[in-house]
Amino acid sequence: MKRKKWIIMITLYSILLTVAVYLSARYFTKKYPSPLTSPVFLSTVIIIIILKISKISYPDYKQAKIIMTYLLGPATVSLAVPIYKNRDLFIKYIWAAVSGLFIGSISTIASALFIAKGLHLSKIYLLGMTVKSVTVPVATEIGGIIHGNISLIAAFVIITGMIGAMFGAKLLSWFKIDHPFARGLSIGTIAHGIGTAEAVKEGEIQGAVSGAAMGIAAVLTSIIVPYIINFIT
């Protein structure tokens, strides 16, 4: 009974901690905008530090993670609303979107392979990096097909999303890519859900396009990677 109460208390504490830190990080990034104050990156670092100080292990935190991850389902589905509202825009730029998604998906896979090969990384790292730009649930499923290390794949996916969220918009602005459709397409293709969360802040069009790009890029990657992996490993 005591163990059960302890689990419930830790779960509630972890959920409240995560929400409070994330909201604080959002406030902080508005006041001090910088890639290093990106809410996802900043809140992740702070939560890890607090959990370490509190001596709460990952298994203890895991139950809270499961609950919060479950709530991501409705949040992800809600992305369909702006996609539907902007459906005419998707039709207008359909061919640009298709070519951009295909080239972007191929580029993310190719860049991962070149980096892994160039650094002489082992096969396990190469396999993990090929699916770094798709959302975790899809990446782990692909990982099972290609016999990759699921934990390593999840780590690469999260790191890629964080980098995309931190620097994606800055790089697009640096290259003077200002069109909302192009910005959303780029971020969604490369930085999946974490990047899409940042794209939503820019505007409804960016968020809608990024959400659609995230889903379609995941489908393309899941088709491409299992077929080519035997030829590159």
mmCIF file of the C-alpha atoms, coordinates in Angstrom:
data_MODEL
# 
_entry.id   MODEL 
# 
loop_
_atom_site.group_PDB 
_atom_site.id 
_atom_site.type_symbol 
_atom_site.label_atom_id 
_atom_site.label_alt_id 
_atom_site.label_comp_id 
_atom_site.label_asym_id 
_atom_site.label_entity_id 
_atom_site.label_seq_id 
_atom_site.pdbx_PDB_ins_code 
_atom_site.Cartn_x 
_atom_site.Cartn_y 
_atom_site.Cartn_z 
_atom_site.occupancy 
_atom_site.B_iso_or_equiv 
_atom_site.pdbx_formal_charge 
_atom_site.auth_seq_id 
_atom_site.auth_comp_id 
_atom_site.auth_asym_id 
_atom_site.auth_atom_id 
_atom_site.pdbx_PDB_model_num 
ATOM 1   C CA . MET A 1 1   ? 0.000  0.000  0.000   1.00 0.00 ? 1   MET A CA 1 
ATOM 2   C CA . LYS A 1 2   ? 2.806  2.394  0.893   1.00 0.00 ? 2   LYS A CA 1 
ATOM 3   C CA . ARG A 1 3   ? 4.536  1.579  -2.387  1.00 0.00 ? 3   ARG A CA 1 
ATOM 4   C CA . LYS A 1 4   ? 1.358  2.355  -4.312  1.00 0.00 ? 4   LYS A CA 1 
ATOM 5   C CA . LYS A 1 5   ? 0.959  5.726  -2.560  1.00 0.00 ? 5   LYS A CA 1 
ATOM 6   C CA . TRP A 1 6   ? 4.617  6.486  -3.248  1.00 0.00 ? 6   TRP A CA 1 
ATOM 7   C CA . ILE A 1 7   ? 4.173  5.772  -6.969  1.00 0.00 ? 7   ILE A CA 1 
ATOM 8   C CA . ILE A 1 8   ? 1.070  7.993  -7.124  1.00 0.00 ? 8   ILE A CA 1 
ATOM 9   C CA . MET A 1 9   ? 2.869  10.838 -5.332  1.00 0.00 ? 9   MET A CA 1 
ATOM 10  C CA . ILE A 1 10  ? 5.944  10.589 -7.552  1.00 0.00 ? 10  ILE A CA 1 
ATOM 11  C CA . THR A 1 11  ? 3.765  10.463 -10.673 1.00 0.00 ? 11  THR A CA 1 
ATOM 12  C CA . LEU A 1 12  ? 1.789  13.563 -9.685  1.00 0.00 ? 12  LEU A CA 1 
ATOM 13  C CA . TYR A 1 13  ? 4.977  15.365 -8.663  1.00 0.00 ? 13  TYR A CA 1 
ATOM 14  C CA . SER A 1 14  ? 6.649  14.486 -11.982 1.00 0.00 ? 14  SER A CA 1 
ATOM 15  C CA . ILE A 1 15  ? 3.670  15.661 -14.060 1.00 0.00 ? 15  ILE A CA 1 
ATOM 16  C CA . LEU A 1 16  ? 3.379  18.951 -12.169 1.00 0.00 ? 16  LEU A CA 1 
ATOM 17  C CA . LEU A 1 17  ? 7.143  19.435 -12.354 1.00 0.00 ? 17  LEU A CA 1 
ATOM 18  C CA . THR A 1 18  ? 7.235  18.842 -16.106 1.00 0.00 ? 18  THR A CA 1 
ATOM 19  C CA . VAL A 1 19  ? 4.327  21.198 -16.820 1.00 0.00 ? 19  VAL A CA 1 
ATOM 20  C CA . ALA A 1 20  ? 5.648  23.922 -14.499 1.00 0.00 ? 20  ALA A CA 1 
ATOM 21  C CA . VAL A 1 21  ? 9.178  23.773 -15.914 1.00 0.00 ? 21  VAL A CA 1 
ATOM 22  C CA . TYR A 1 22  ? 7.933  23.801 -19.514 1.00 0.00 ? 22  TYR A CA 1 
ATOM 23  C CA . LEU A 1 23  ? 5.663  26.814 -18.906 1.00 0.00 ? 23  LEU A CA 1 
ATOM 24  C CA . SER A 1 24  ? 8.526  28.601 -17.161 1.00 0.00 ? 24  SER A CA 1 
ATOM 25  C CA . ALA A 1 25  ? 10.830 27.793 -20.062 1.00 0.00 ? 25  ALA A CA 1 
ATOM 26  C CA . ARG A 1 26  ? 8.299  29.235 -22.527 1.00 0.00 ? 26  ARG A CA 1 
ATOM 27  C CA . TYR A 1 27  ? 8.131  32.435 -20.500 1.00 0.00 ? 27  TYR A CA 1 
ATOM 28  C CA . PHE A 1 28  ? 11.926 32.577 -20.300 1.00 0.00 ? 28  PHE A CA 1 
ATOM 29  C CA . THR A 1 29  ? 12.403 32.114 -24.047 1.00 0.00 ? 29  THR A CA 1 
ATOM 30  C CA . LYS A 1 30  ? 9.959  34.959 -24.770 1.00 0.00 ? 30  LYS A CA 1 
ATOM 31  C CA . LYS A 1 31  ? 11.943 37.235 -22.490 1.00 0.00 ? 31  LYS A CA 1 
ATOM 32  C CA . TYR A 1 32  ? 15.372 36.041 -23.628 1.00 0.00 ? 32  TYR A CA 1 
ATOM 33  C CA . PRO A 1 33  ? 14.964 34.570 -27.146 1.00 0.00 ? 33  PRO A CA 1 
ATOM 34  C CA . SER A 1 34  ? 17.868 32.334 -28.101 1.00 0.00 ? 34  SER A CA 1 
ATOM 35  C CA . PRO A 1 35  ? 18.405 28.818 -29.515 1.00 0.00 ? 35  PRO A CA 1 
ATOM 36  C CA . LEU A 1 36  ? 19.688 27.813 -26.082 1.00 0.00 ? 36  LEU A CA 1 
ATOM 37  C CA . THR A 1 37  ? 16.444 28.970 -24.436 1.00 0.00 ? 37  THR A CA 1 
ATOM 38  C CA . SER A 1 38  ? 14.272 26.846 -26.712 1.00 0.00 ? 38  SER A CA 1 
ATOM 39  C CA . PRO A 1 39  ? 11.536 25.493 -24.364 1.00 0.00 ? 39  PRO A CA 1 
ATOM 40  C CA . VAL A 1 40  ? 12.090 21.829 -25.211 1.00 0.00 ? 40  VAL A CA 1 
ATOM 41  C CA . PHE A 1 41  ? 15.861 22.015 -24.745 1.00 0.00 ? 41  PHE A CA 1 
ATOM 42  C CA . LEU A 1 42  ? 15.807 24.249 -21.677 1.00 0.00 ? 42  LEU A CA 1 
ATOM 43  C CA . SER A 1 43  ? 13.024 22.367 -19.887 1.00 0.00 ? 43  SER A CA 1 
ATOM 44  C CA . THR A 1 44  ? 14.690 19.005 -20.602 1.00 0.00 ? 44  THR A CA 1 
ATOM 45  C CA . VAL A 1 45  ? 17.961 20.158 -19.033 1.00 0.00 ? 45  VAL A CA 1 
ATOM 46  C CA . ILE A 1 46  ? 16.209 21.653 -15.986 1.00 0.00 ? 46  ILE A CA 1 
ATOM 47  C CA . ILE A 1 47  ? 14.021 18.575 -15.402 1.00 0.00 ? 47  ILE A CA 1 
ATOM 48  C CA . ILE A 1 48  ? 17.029 16.243 -15.587 1.00 0.00 ? 48  ILE A CA 1 
ATOM 49  C CA . ILE A 1 49  ? 18.886 18.372 -13.041 1.00 0.00 ? 49  ILE A CA 1 
ATOM 50  C CA . ILE A 1 50  ? 15.881 18.508 -10.666 1.00 0.00 ? 50  ILE A CA 1 
ATOM 51  C CA . LEU A 1 51  ? 15.285 14.751 -10.935 1.00 0.00 ? 51  LEU A CA 1 
ATOM 52  C CA . LYS A 1 52  ? 18.952 14.116 -10.180 1.00 0.00 ? 52  LYS A CA 1 
ATOM 53  C CA . ILE A 1 53  ? 18.848 16.391 -7.131  1.00 0.00 ? 53  ILE A CA 1 
ATOM 54  C CA . SER A 1 54  ? 15.554 14.824 -5.996  1.00 0.00 ? 54  SER A CA 1 
ATOM 55  C CA . LYS A 1 55  ? 17.033 11.347 -6.510  1.00 0.00 ? 55  LYS A CA 1 
ATOM 56  C CA . ILE A 1 56  ? 14.075 10.333 -8.678  1.00 0.00 ? 56  ILE A CA 1 
ATOM 57  C CA . SER A 1 57  ? 15.139 7.644  -11.135 1.00 0.00 ? 57  SER A CA 1 
ATOM 58  C CA . TYR A 1 58  ? 13.879 7.275  -14.685 1.00 0.00 ? 58  TYR A CA 1 
ATOM 59  C CA . PRO A 1 59  ? 11.749 4.202  -13.777 1.00 0.00 ? 59  PRO A CA 1 
ATOM 60  C CA . ASP A 1 60  ? 10.041 6.363  -11.111 1.00 0.00 ? 60  ASP A CA 1 
ATOM 61  C CA . TYR A 1 61  ? 9.461  9.150  -13.651 1.00 0.00 ? 61  TYR A CA 1 
ATOM 62  C CA . LYS A 1 62  ? 8.339  6.720  -16.357 1.00 0.00 ? 62  LYS A CA 1 
ATOM 63  C CA . GLN A 1 63  ? 4.699  6.470  -15.204 1.00 0.00 ? 63  GLN A CA 1 
ATOM 64  C CA . ALA A 1 64  ? 4.302  10.227 -15.519 1.00 0.00 ? 64  ALA A CA 1 
ATOM 65  C CA . LYS A 1 65  ? 5.928  10.061 -18.945 1.00 0.00 ? 65  LYS A CA 1 
ATOM 66  C CA . ILE A 1 66  ? 3.427  7.416  -20.063 1.00 0.00 ? 66  ILE A CA 1 
ATOM 67  C CA . ILE A 1 67  ? 0.467  9.595  -19.011 1.00 0.00 ? 67  ILE A CA 1 
ATOM 68  C CA . MET A 1 68  ? 1.867  12.717 -20.690 1.00 0.00 ? 68  MET A CA 1 
ATOM 69  C CA . THR A 1 69  ? 2.772  10.793 -23.842 1.00 0.00 ? 69  THR A CA 1 
ATOM 70  C CA . TYR A 1 70  ? -0.790 9.448  -24.014 1.00 0.00 ? 70  TYR A CA 1 
ATOM 71  C CA . LEU A 1 71  ? -2.075 13.038 -23.965 1.00 0.00 ? 71  LEU A CA 1 
ATOM 72  C CA . LEU A 1 72  ? 0.072  13.786 -27.013 1.00 0.00 ? 72  LEU A CA 1 
ATOM 73  C CA . GLY A 1 73  ? -2.425 11.759 -29.066 1.00 0.00 ? 73  GLY A CA 1 
ATOM 74  C CA . PRO A 1 74  ? -5.250 14.331 -28.930 1.00 0.00 ? 74  PRO A CA 1 
ATOM 75  C CA . ALA A 1 75  ? -2.706 17.146 -29.299 1.00 0.00 ? 75  ALA A CA 1 
ATOM 76  C CA . THR A 1 76  ? -1.337 15.558 -32.481 1.00 0.00 ? 76  THR A CA 1 
ATOM 77  C CA . VAL A 1 77  ? -4.827 14.944 -33.867 1.00 0.00 ? 77  VAL A CA 1 
ATOM 78  C CA . SER A 1 78  ? -5.659 18.602 -33.242 1.00 0.00 ? 78  SER A CA 1 
ATOM 79  C CA . LEU A 1 79  ? -3.071 19.483 -35.898 1.00 0.00 ? 79  LEU A CA 1 
ATOM 80  C CA . ALA A 1 80  ? -5.619 18.245 -38.432 1.00 0.00 ? 80  ALA A CA 1 
ATOM 81  C CA . VAL A 1 81  ? -7.778 21.326 -37.741 1.00 0.00 ? 81  VAL A CA 1 
ATOM 82  C CA . PRO A 1 82  ? -5.375 23.933 -39.217 1.00 0.00 ? 82  PRO A CA 1 
ATOM 83  C CA . ILE A 1 83  ? -4.498 21.459 -42.000 1.00 0.00 ? 83  ILE A CA 1 
ATOM 84  C CA . TYR A 1 84  ? -8.187 21.265 -42.952 1.00 0.00 ? 84  TYR A CA 1 
ATOM 85  C CA . LYS A 1 85  ? -8.625 25.035 -42.674 1.00 0.00 ? 85  LYS A CA 1 
ATOM 86  C CA . ASN A 1 86  ? -5.676 25.591 -45.020 1.00 0.00 ? 86  ASN A CA 1 
ATOM 87  C CA . ARG A 1 87  ? -6.464 22.756 -47.454 1.00 0.00 ? 87  ARG A CA 1 
ATOM 88  C CA . ASP A 1 88  ? -6.666 25.157 -50.420 1.00 0.00 ? 88  ASP A CA 1 
ATOM 89  C CA . LEU A 1 89  ? -3.083 26.199 -49.747 1.00 0.00 ? 89  LEU A CA 1 
ATOM 90  C CA . PHE A 1 90  ? -1.949 22.558 -49.829 1.00 0.00 ? 90  PHE A CA 1 
ATOM 91  C CA . ILE A 1 91  ? -3.649 22.081 -53.186 1.00 0.00 ? 91  ILE A CA 1 
ATOM 92  C CA . LYS A 1 92  ? -2.026 25.261 -54.534 1.00 0.00 ? 92  LYS A CA 1 
ATOM 93  C CA . TYR A 1 93  ? 1.487  24.125 -53.611 1.00 0.00 ? 93  TYR A CA 1 
ATOM 94  C CA . ILE A 1 94  ? 0.971  20.381 -54.016 1.00 0.00 ? 94  ILE A CA 1 
ATOM 95  C CA . TRP A 1 95  ? 3.834  19.743 -56.457 1.00 0.00 ? 95  TRP A CA 1 
ATOM 96  C CA . ALA A 1 96  ? 6.274  21.928 -54.552 1.00 0.00 ? 96  ALA A CA 1 
ATOM 97  C CA . ALA A 1 97  ? 5.281  20.075 -51.377 1.00 0.00 ? 97  ALA A CA 1 
ATOM 98  C CA . VAL A 1 98  ? 5.671  16.619 -52.929 1.00 0.00 ? 98  VAL A CA 1 
ATOM 99  C CA . SER A 1 99  ? 9.112  17.401 -54.382 1.00 0.00 ? 99  SER A CA 1 
ATOM 100 C CA . GLY A 1 100 ? 10.228 19.117 -51.167 1.00 0.00 ? 100 GLY A CA 1 
ATOM 101 C CA . LEU A 1 101 ? 9.122  16.210 -48.999 1.00 0.00 ? 101 LEU A CA 1 
ATOM 102 C CA . PHE A 1 102 ? 10.799 13.635 -51.227 1.00 0.00 ? 102 PHE A CA 1 
ATOM 103 C CA . ILE A 1 103 ? 14.072 15.551 -51.524 1.00 0.00 ? 103 ILE A CA 1 
ATOM 104 C CA . GLY A 1 104 ? 14.023 16.421 -47.811 1.00 0.00 ? 104 GLY A CA 1 
ATOM 105 C CA . SER A 1 105 ? 13.435 12.817 -46.736 1.00 0.00 ? 105 SER A CA 1 
ATOM 106 C CA . ILE A 1 106 ? 16.194 11.521 -49.016 1.00 0.00 ? 106 ILE A CA 1 
ATOM 107 C CA . SER A 1 107 ? 18.564 14.264 -47.838 1.00 0.00 ? 107 SER A CA 1 
ATOM 108 C CA . THR A 1 108 ? 18.074 13.488 -44.151 1.00 0.00 ? 108 THR A CA 1 
ATOM 109 C CA . ILE A 1 109 ? 18.805 9.804  -44.738 1.00 0.00 ? 109 ILE A CA 1 
ATOM 110 C CA . ALA A 1 110 ? 21.792 10.534 -47.005 1.00 0.00 ? 110 ALA A CA 1 
ATOM 111 C CA . SER A 1 111 ? 23.292 13.085 -44.595 1.00 0.00 ? 111 SER A CA 1 
ATOM 112 C CA . ALA A 1 112 ? 23.045 10.587 -41.747 1.00 0.00 ? 112 ALA A CA 1 
ATOM 113 C CA . LEU A 1 113 ? 24.805 7.942  -43.822 1.00 0.00 ? 113 LEU A CA 1 
ATOM 114 C CA . PHE A 1 114 ? 27.591 10.325 -44.902 1.00 0.00 ? 114 PHE A CA 1 
ATOM 115 C CA . ILE A 1 115 ? 28.179 11.446 -41.305 1.00 0.00 ? 115 ILE A CA 1 
ATOM 116 C CA . ALA A 1 116 ? 28.204 7.875  -39.984 1.00 0.00 ? 116 ALA A CA 1 
ATOM 117 C CA . LYS A 1 117 ? 30.495 6.635  -42.749 1.00 0.00 ? 117 LYS A CA 1 
ATOM 118 C CA . GLY A 1 118 ? 32.746 9.698  -42.542 1.00 0.00 ? 118 GLY A CA 1 
ATOM 119 C CA . LEU A 1 119 ? 33.227 9.239  -38.790 1.00 0.00 ? 119 LEU A CA 1 
ATOM 120 C CA . HIS A 1 120 ? 33.647 5.458  -39.197 1.00 0.00 ? 120 HIS A CA 1 
ATOM 121 C CA . LEU A 1 121 ? 30.802 4.791  -36.791 1.00 0.00 ? 121 LEU A CA 1 
ATOM 122 C CA . SER A 1 122 ? 29.681 1.225  -36.177 1.00 0.00 ? 122 SER A CA 1 
ATOM 123 C CA . LYS A 1 123 ? 26.600 -0.297 -37.779 1.00 0.00 ? 123 LYS A CA 1 
ATOM 124 C CA . ILE A 1 124 ? 24.438 0.245  -34.709 1.00 0.00 ? 124 ILE A CA 1 
ATOM 125 C CA . TYR A 1 125 ? 24.988 4.024  -34.899 1.00 0.00 ? 125 TYR A CA 1 
ATOM 126 C CA . LEU A 1 126 ? 24.475 4.084  -38.651 1.00 0.00 ? 126 LEU A CA 1 
ATOM 127 C CA . LEU A 1 127 ? 21.141 2.308  -38.312 1.00 0.00 ? 127 LEU A CA 1 
ATOM 128 C CA . GLY A 1 128 ? 20.054 4.661  -35.555 1.00 0.00 ? 128 GLY A CA 1 
ATOM 129 C CA . MET A 1 129 ? 20.911 7.797  -37.513 1.00 0.00 ? 129 MET A CA 1 
ATOM 130 C CA . THR A 1 130 ? 19.025 6.845  -40.686 1.00 0.00 ? 130 THR A CA 1 
ATOM 131 C CA . VAL A 1 131 ? 15.660 7.423  -38.993 1.00 0.00 ? 131 VAL A CA 1 
ATOM 132 C CA . LYS A 1 132 ? 16.636 10.437 -36.873 1.00 0.00 ? 132 LYS A CA 1 
ATOM 133 C CA . SER A 1 133 ? 14.209 12.820 -38.591 1.00 0.00 ? 133 SER A CA 1 
ATOM 134 C CA . VAL A 1 134 ? 10.935 10.972 -38.022 1.00 0.00 ? 134 VAL A CA 1 
ATOM 135 C CA . THR A 1 135 ? 8.819  10.966 -34.888 1.00 0.00 ? 135 THR A CA 1 
ATOM 136 C CA . VAL A 1 136 ? 9.746  8.458  -32.148 1.00 0.00 ? 136 VAL A CA 1 
ATOM 137 C CA . PRO A 1 137 ? 6.805  6.003  -32.554 1.00 0.00 ? 137 PRO A CA 1 
ATOM 138 C CA . VAL A 1 138 ? 7.508  5.606  -36.278 1.00 0.00 ? 138 VAL A CA 1 
ATOM 139 C CA . ALA A 1 139 ? 11.294 5.557  -35.825 1.00 0.00 ? 139 ALA A CA 1 
ATOM 140 C CA . THR A 1 140 ? 11.111 2.759  -33.250 1.00 0.00 ? 140 THR A CA 1 
ATOM 141 C CA . GLU A 1 141 ? 8.886  0.692  -35.544 1.00 0.00 ? 141 GLU A CA 1 
ATOM 142 C CA . ILE A 1 142 ? 11.356 1.133  -38.393 1.00 0.00 ? 142 ILE A CA 1 
ATOM 143 C CA . GLY A 1 143 ? 14.128 0.292  -35.938 1.00 0.00 ? 143 GLY A CA 1 
ATOM 144 C CA . GLY A 1 144 ? 12.487 -3.056 -35.260 1.00 0.00 ? 144 GLY A CA 1 
ATOM 145 C CA . ILE A 1 145 ? 12.402 -3.816 -38.988 1.00 0.00 ? 145 ILE A CA 1 
ATOM 146 C CA . ILE A 1 146 ? 16.055 -2.902 -39.605 1.00 0.00 ? 146 ILE A CA 1 
ATOM 147 C CA . HIS A 1 147 ? 17.192 -4.468 -36.291 1.00 0.00 ? 147 HIS A CA 1 
ATOM 148 C CA . GLY A 1 148 ? 18.443 -1.210 -34.817 1.00 0.00 ? 148 GLY A CA 1 
ATOM 149 C CA . ASN A 1 149 ? 18.920 -0.315 -31.162 1.00 0.00 ? 149 ASN A CA 1 
ATOM 150 C CA . ILE A 1 150 ? 15.579 1.207  -30.105 1.00 0.00 ? 150 ILE A CA 1 
ATOM 151 C CA . SER A 1 151 ? 16.989 3.259  -27.217 1.00 0.00 ? 151 SER A CA 1 
ATOM 152 C CA . LEU A 1 152 ? 19.702 4.702  -29.433 1.00 0.00 ? 152 LEU A CA 1 
ATOM 153 C CA . ILE A 1 153 ? 17.192 5.468  -32.184 1.00 0.00 ? 153 ILE A CA 1 
ATOM 154 C CA . ALA A 1 154 ? 14.936 7.310  -29.725 1.00 0.00 ? 154 ALA A CA 1 
ATOM 155 C CA . ALA A 1 155 ? 17.920 9.342  -28.504 1.00 0.00 ? 155 ALA A CA 1 
ATOM 156 C CA . PHE A 1 156 ? 18.914 10.342 -32.047 1.00 0.00 ? 156 PHE A CA 1 
ATOM 157 C CA . VAL A 1 157 ? 15.322 11.306 -32.872 1.00 0.00 ? 157 VAL A CA 1 
ATOM 158 C CA . ILE A 1 158 ? 14.982 13.503 -29.779 1.00 0.00 ? 158 ILE A CA 1 
ATOM 159 C CA . ILE A 1 159 ? 18.371 15.165 -30.330 1.00 0.00 ? 159 ILE A CA 1 
ATOM 160 C CA . THR A 1 160 ? 17.512 15.853 -33.985 1.00 0.00 ? 160 THR A CA 1 
ATOM 161 C CA . GLY A 1 161 ? 14.160 17.350 -33.006 1.00 0.00 ? 161 GLY A CA 1 
ATOM 162 C CA . MET A 1 162 ? 15.805 19.562 -30.401 1.00 0.00 ? 162 MET A CA 1 
ATOM 163 C CA . ILE A 1 163 ? 18.421 20.816 -32.851 1.00 0.00 ? 163 ILE A CA 1 
ATOM 164 C CA . GLY A 1 164 ? 15.701 21.502 -35.420 1.00 0.00 ? 164 GLY A CA 1 
ATOM 165 C CA . ALA A 1 165 ? 13.609 23.380 -32.877 1.00 0.00 ? 165 ALA A CA 1 
ATOM 166 C CA . MET A 1 166 ? 16.607 25.372 -31.636 1.00 0.00 ? 166 MET A CA 1 
ATOM 167 C CA . PHE A 1 167 ? 18.212 26.321 -34.948 1.00 0.00 ? 167 PHE A CA 1 
ATOM 168 C CA . GLY A 1 168 ? 15.732 25.488 -37.745 1.00 0.00 ? 168 GLY A CA 1 
ATOM 169 C CA . ALA A 1 169 ? 13.881 28.796 -37.846 1.00 0.00 ? 169 ALA A CA 1 
ATOM 170 C CA . LYS A 1 170 ? 17.132 30.760 -37.451 1.00 0.00 ? 170 LYS A CA 1 
ATOM 171 C CA . LEU A 1 171 ? 18.761 28.962 -40.381 1.00 0.00 ? 171 LEU A CA 1 
ATOM 172 C CA . LEU A 1 172 ? 15.710 29.466 -42.595 1.00 0.00 ? 172 LEU A CA 1 
ATOM 173 C CA . SER A 1 173 ? 15.719 33.174 -41.793 1.00 0.00 ? 173 SER A CA 1 
ATOM 174 C CA . TRP A 1 174 ? 19.467 33.335 -42.413 1.00 0.00 ? 174 TRP A CA 1 
ATOM 175 C CA . PHE A 1 175 ? 18.931 31.889 -45.897 1.00 0.00 ? 175 PHE A CA 1 
ATOM 176 C CA . LYS A 1 176 ? 16.025 34.347 -46.369 1.00 0.00 ? 176 LYS A CA 1 
ATOM 177 C CA . ILE A 1 177 ? 13.388 31.620 -46.609 1.00 0.00 ? 177 ILE A CA 1 
ATOM 178 C CA . ASP A 1 178 ? 10.372 33.591 -45.416 1.00 0.00 ? 178 ASP A CA 1 
ATOM 179 C CA . HIS A 1 179 ? 7.393  31.930 -47.084 1.00 0.00 ? 179 HIS A CA 1 
ATOM 180 C CA . PRO A 1 180 ? 5.270  30.328 -44.332 1.00 0.00 ? 180 PRO A CA 1 
ATOM 181 C CA . PHE A 1 181 ? 4.539  27.222 -46.427 1.00 0.00 ? 181 PHE A CA 1 
ATOM 182 C CA . ALA A 1 182 ? 8.230  26.630 -47.161 1.00 0.00 ? 182 ALA A CA 1 
ATOM 183 C CA . ARG A 1 183 ? 9.220  27.196 -43.530 1.00 0.00 ? 183 ARG A CA 1 
ATOM 184 C CA . GLY A 1 184 ? 6.614  24.778 -42.219 1.00 0.00 ? 184 GLY A CA 1 
ATOM 185 C CA . LEU A 1 185 ? 7.502  22.148 -44.809 1.00 0.00 ? 185 LEU A CA 1 
ATOM 186 C CA . SER A 1 186 ? 11.220 22.345 -43.978 1.00 0.00 ? 186 SER A CA 1 
ATOM 187 C CA . ILE A 1 187 ? 10.814 22.153 -40.216 1.00 0.00 ? 187 ILE A CA 1 
ATOM 188 C CA . GLY A 1 188 ? 8.243  19.344 -40.286 1.00 0.00 ? 188 GLY A CA 1 
ATOM 189 C CA . THR A 1 189 ? 10.296 17.228 -42.679 1.00 0.00 ? 189 THR A CA 1 
ATOM 190 C CA . ILE A 1 190 ? 13.521 17.536 -40.705 1.00 0.00 ? 190 ILE A CA 1 
ATOM 191 C CA . ALA A 1 191 ? 12.531 18.025 -37.064 1.00 0.00 ? 191 ALA A CA 1 
ATOM 192 C CA . HIS A 1 192 ? 9.236  16.051 -36.736 1.00 0.00 ? 192 HIS A CA 1 
ATOM 193 C CA . GLY A 1 193 ? 7.015  16.774 -33.702 1.00 0.00 ? 193 GLY A CA 1 
ATOM 194 C CA . ILE A 1 194 ? 9.457  18.818 -31.644 1.00 0.00 ? 194 ILE A CA 1 
ATOM 195 C CA . GLY A 1 195 ? 10.121 21.106 -34.599 1.00 0.00 ? 195 GLY A CA 1 
ATOM 196 C CA . THR A 1 196 ? 6.402  21.311 -35.353 1.00 0.00 ? 196 THR A CA 1 
ATOM 197 C CA . ALA A 1 197 ? 5.760  22.586 -31.816 1.00 0.00 ? 197 ALA A CA 1 
ATOM 198 C CA . GLU A 1 198 ? 8.082  25.492 -32.625 1.00 0.00 ? 198 GLU A CA 1 
ATOM 199 C CA . ALA A 1 199 ? 6.589  26.007 -36.107 1.00 0.00 ? 199 ALA A CA 1 
ATOM 200 C CA . VAL A 1 200 ? 3.126  26.434 -34.564 1.00 0.00 ? 200 VAL A CA 1 
ATOM 201 C CA . LYS A 1 201 ? 4.446  29.458 -32.674 1.00 0.00 ? 201 LYS A CA 1 
ATOM 202 C CA . GLU A 1 202 ? 5.330  31.171 -35.961 1.00 0.00 ? 202 GLU A CA 1 
ATOM 203 C CA . GLY A 1 203 ? 1.803  30.939 -37.315 1.00 0.00 ? 203 GLY A CA 1 
ATOM 204 C CA . GLU A 1 204 ? -1.122 28.718 -38.231 1.00 0.00 ? 204 GLU A CA 1 
ATOM 205 C CA . ILE A 1 205 ? 0.132  28.011 -41.768 1.00 0.00 ? 205 ILE A CA 1 
ATOM 206 C CA . GLN A 1 206 ? 3.620  27.062 -40.599 1.00 0.00 ? 206 GLN A CA 1 
ATOM 207 C CA . GLY A 1 207 ? 2.156  24.765 -37.938 1.00 0.00 ? 207 GLY A CA 1 
ATOM 208 C CA . ALA A 1 208 ? -0.334 23.127 -40.309 1.00 0.00 ? 208 ALA A CA 1 
ATOM 209 C CA . VAL A 1 209 ? 2.230  22.502 -43.035 1.00 0.00 ? 209 VAL A CA 1 
ATOM 210 C CA . SER A 1 210 ? 4.820  21.263 -40.549 1.00 0.00 ? 210 SER A CA 1 
ATOM 211 C CA . GLY A 1 211 ? 2.323  18.818 -39.048 1.00 0.00 ? 211 GLY A CA 1 
ATOM 212 C CA . ALA A 1 212 ? 1.414  17.426 -42.464 1.00 0.00 ? 212 ALA A CA 1 
ATOM 213 C CA . ALA A 1 213 ? 5.069  17.258 -43.520 1.00 0.00 ? 213 ALA A CA 1 
ATOM 214 C CA . MET A 1 214 ? 5.972  15.397 -40.327 1.00 0.00 ? 214 MET A CA 1 
ATOM 215 C CA . GLY A 1 215 ? 3.414  12.672 -41.086 1.00 0.00 ? 215 GLY A CA 1 
ATOM 216 C CA . ILE A 1 216 ? 4.179  12.286 -44.787 1.00 0.00 ? 216 ILE A CA 1 
ATOM 217 C CA . ALA A 1 217 ? 7.954  12.331 -44.233 1.00 0.00 ? 217 ALA A CA 1 
ATOM 218 C CA . ALA A 1 218 ? 7.537  9.534  -41.678 1.00 0.00 ? 218 ALA A CA 1 
ATOM 219 C CA . VAL A 1 219 ? 5.672  7.441  -44.269 1.00 0.00 ? 219 VAL A CA 1 
ATOM 220 C CA . LEU A 1 220 ? 8.319  8.086  -46.938 1.00 0.00 ? 220 LEU A CA 1 
ATOM 221 C CA . THR A 1 221 ? 11.164 7.234  -44.550 1.00 0.00 ? 221 THR A CA 1 
ATOM 222 C CA . SER A 1 222 ? 9.452  4.033  -43.418 1.00 0.00 ? 222 SER A CA 1 
ATOM 223 C CA . ILE A 1 223 ? 9.265  2.952  -47.067 1.00 0.00 ? 223 ILE A CA 1 
ATOM 224 C CA . ILE A 1 224 ? 12.759 4.016  -48.123 1.00 0.00 ? 224 ILE A CA 1 
ATOM 225 C CA . VAL A 1 225 ? 14.971 2.951  -45.206 1.00 0.00 ? 225 VAL A CA 1 
ATOM 226 C CA . PRO A 1 226 ? 14.089 -0.789 -44.982 1.00 0.00 ? 226 PRO A CA 1 
ATOM 227 C CA . TYR A 1 227 ? 14.714 -1.188 -48.720 1.00 0.00 ? 227 TYR A CA 1 
ATOM 228 C CA . ILE A 1 228 ? 18.096 0.562  -48.866 1.00 0.00 ? 228 ILE A CA 1 
ATOM 229 C CA . ILE A 1 229 ? 19.551 -0.493 -45.527 1.00 0.00 ? 229 ILE A CA 1 
ATOM 230 C CA . ASN A 1 230 ? 20.835 -3.855 -46.802 1.00 0.00 ? 230 ASN A CA 1 
ATOM 231 C CA . PHE A 1 231 ? 22.832 -2.109 -49.525 1.00 0.00 ? 231 PHE A CA 1 
ATOM 232 C CA . ILE A 1 232 ? 24.573 0.361  -47.212 1.00 0.00 ? 232 ILE A CA 1 
ATOM 233 C CA . THR A 1 233 ? 25.489 -1.770 -44.187 1.00 0.00 ? 233 THR A CA 1 
# 
